[in-house]
Structures are given as C-alpha cells and as structure tokens.
Amino acid sequence: MTKKTPTFQDVARPFTYRRRRLFCDGVSLADLAEQHGTPLYVYSAEQISHRFQLFEQAFSDRPHTVCYAVKANSSLAILRLLARQGAGFDIVSGGELERVGRAHKPALRKVVFSGVGKQPWEIDAALKAGILLFNVESETELELLASRAQALKVRARFALRVNPDVFAETHPYISTGLREHKFGIDIKIARAMYHRAARSKWLDPAGVSVHIGSQIRKVDPFTAALARVTSLIADLRTDGHEIRYVDAGGGLGIDYSDSPFHPAQQVQKYAAALNRGLGGEAAHLLLEPGRFIVAQAGALLTRVLVVKKNGAKTFVITDAAMNDLIRPALYHAHHEIVPVKEPAGKSELTADVVGPVCESGDFFARDRNLPAVKQGDLVLILDAGAYGMTLTSNYNSRPRPAEVLVDGSSVRLIRRRETIRDLLSPEVL
Ligand SMILES: *Cc1c(COP(=O)(O)O)cnc(C)c1O
C-alpha cells in the first residue's frame, strides 16, 4: 500500500505515493486535476486538524486559546473547520473579521485584532462583534480605540503589542521584533502608556501581547520575548492593572526542505520555550500560529505546459505562476516540487520551474534537480497551504486557482476557479 521512501514523505505532509501515484490522504491528485482543473490548491482537513490539536495538547496544562492567524489561509471552509474544534482567530483587517463571522459566528468572541493601521470602521465592526482583545500598536490607535468605544458605549479590552527588541533569525521581510521595525510599542514606554490608558473608562487594559516574526525555527527568541513580557506584566500588576491575558503571537516555523521534520516535537519544544519565558505567570495564554497549522497541509497542483531549452538552461513552464504562489519570488522561499506520477527510473533534469507570467521573478525553483518531467505531466508544489492563496493576485489578468479540501477520501470544492468575468466585473467603461 503506502510506499515509504526517505524523501519528502518523511516529513509530516499528507501527500504520499500509492501504487506509483501521488495522493492527498485518500484522494488521487490526478483525479483532482481531472475533475477541477489546474492550477489547484489542495488541502488536507486531517492534517490541519492534527496541527491544531498539537498546540491544544502541548499547552493543555495552561488556560489558553489558540487564535489561528487568518492571514496565513483565510478560506471560509478552513476557518470553519478550525472554529468547530474550538479555535479562536487572530485577524488583521475588517475583511478577516467578516470572514470569521461568516465561517462561525460564535468564534467572534475569540478574536484578537492585530495590525499597525486599524481604521475606524474596522474598530467599530470589531467592537460591535464583541471580540476578545485589541492588540494596539501605537498611542494614536489607543486614542482612536477609546473614542470609538465611547461612541458605541462599550468598554474595549486591549493589550499593547510590545516590541521586545529580540532578534529572531528569519527572512528580513517577516522579522518584526526589533526596534527598527514598524511593529509594536517600545517595551520601555509601555508601562507609562498603560498608566495613561487606565484613566479612560472606555479602555480595559486586559493583556500584553508580542509577536516577533514569522518562520522562526529556533525557539530561544520566544523565551527571551516572553521573559520580557512577563516582567512587564509584573510591573503592570504592581501599578494596579488587572492583566488577564498574555498573547505570545505566532511565528513558529516549519521545514520547507526534504529533510525529516517532526511537527509534534517542534510544538513541544515551542511550548517548553514559552513556559520558560512565562515562568509562573498564570494569565490566560493566547497563541497565534498561522503557517505551522496550514502550510504543510496544502499544496499547489499544476500542469507542465512546456519544457524548453535556452542554451544550457532548461525551463519547465507550468500553468501556475507567481500570481498563484508568490513566496519564491517575494522571499526567495524554497518549495519542494514532486511529480504526481512517481518516477520509475533515475532519469533527471536540472531546470528552472517557472510560470507563464512576463517577469523573470516568476519562478518556483531555480537550477532544481527534478525527475524528468515532460509536457502534460502534473507536478505538486509542496508546503503551499500558508501564504499561498492569501497572497495571490490577478497579475497578467490571470484568474485565481480553485481550492479543494480533502477529508479522508472525500473532496469538497471550497472555492471555485475564478473566471475572466469575475476579474472584469468591478471595472467601469
Ligand atoms: C502574521 C502574524 C501571525 C502568524 O504568523 P505565522 O508565522 O504564520 O505563525 C501571528 N500574529 C501576528 C500579529 C501576525 O502578524
């Protein structure tokens, strides 16, 4: 049955070969392509639930809520799947608030609202929805929150998102925990801000929050950040504030390579790191994982259009492009690419895997050793479940891919393929 080879299948991904064909759990990817076309995002409901449960288990000895970061993958069906297991949500816009409400209304009470530039209409919508916590990132935002709360006659629970000045090794575009970044409030001035805020009867200083970046593989920076936050909480209690929540943010990284990776161990290490930083702090812990829950549960299925040689170089041109998955172009991110038909021989080629978009930055892999693929073959770009579909665009007037959610051996279309008509409909001549 399931053949185990020491390649990408050793890591916790739902994609494995059976009878020489690639499957997502119980469903053949060739069948999915046949039925839904390509490019196609494919997600495993089992893997998403499993990843969520890893956090639930690792933190079971503390009062906690796992607030899945919606921006990693904001599909309504995935939000509903997580909400039904008790997830809360970390949102960064009024649009994401609307998504949570549509997916599972009761989950609105477990929403934390992050982001450096919240607008009045977004704050109003979140206050009316009765969300759990605003993560406030500036003095200006705090004043705006107080005035909107007063206008609506509700008290706003808030945390300051402090900037702990901790360095976490990751790509510069997704590192956020240093003073030089636009995010958060200098932890040194936070105490005074809580003091001023407490004078407003419309503001409830309920927590302290931190988020040091994304795709962080070594867990020590989480300990350092939480230790600083915990010490601030002690000061705030001394000042008479009733701090009930400590929000540790998200950012736990995965392994995008083909080396073995053990998600359960990684979450346990992460929990131990947070516990070291928190010490005896008993506040309700909020977690905001995004990537770790959905990245490896999803992949982008695409068909080879052309294999083309230009001088010494070979290009594999797929029907997916940078508008469908921008991570390689934006972050120079690595994604494993595997053929849907398991290669029989050792025949290989070294190629750039690229899309049809008119940009040299439109690539998925450069100088990659691949099994010899040819025109018409299907290939799967792995680990595309996070920051894949949510970062798509219509560049080159390309409709966005469809998305399917595999649940065991059943399949649900959770977003139909866009049409050219969809693209043109907002335009006016
Ligand atoms: C993006 C983001 C997250 C999620 O980050 P991951 O790396 O996907 O876990 C969590 N919290 C905040 C405030 C974010 O901006």
The ligand as an ORCA input file, in Angstrom:
! r2SCAN-3c Opt
* xyz 0 1
  C       1.360     37.005     10.683
  C       1.054     37.034     12.125
  C       0.868     35.840     12.839
  C       1.058     34.475     12.236
  O       2.384     34.232     11.905
  P       2.826     32.746     11.437
  O       4.271     32.909     11.118
  O       2.006     32.424     10.241
  O       2.581     31.832     12.574
  C       0.524     35.921     14.171
  N       0.361     37.118     14.781
  C       0.543     38.294     14.130
  C       0.371     39.562     14.860
  C       0.905     38.286     12.787
  O       1.097     39.447     12.157
*
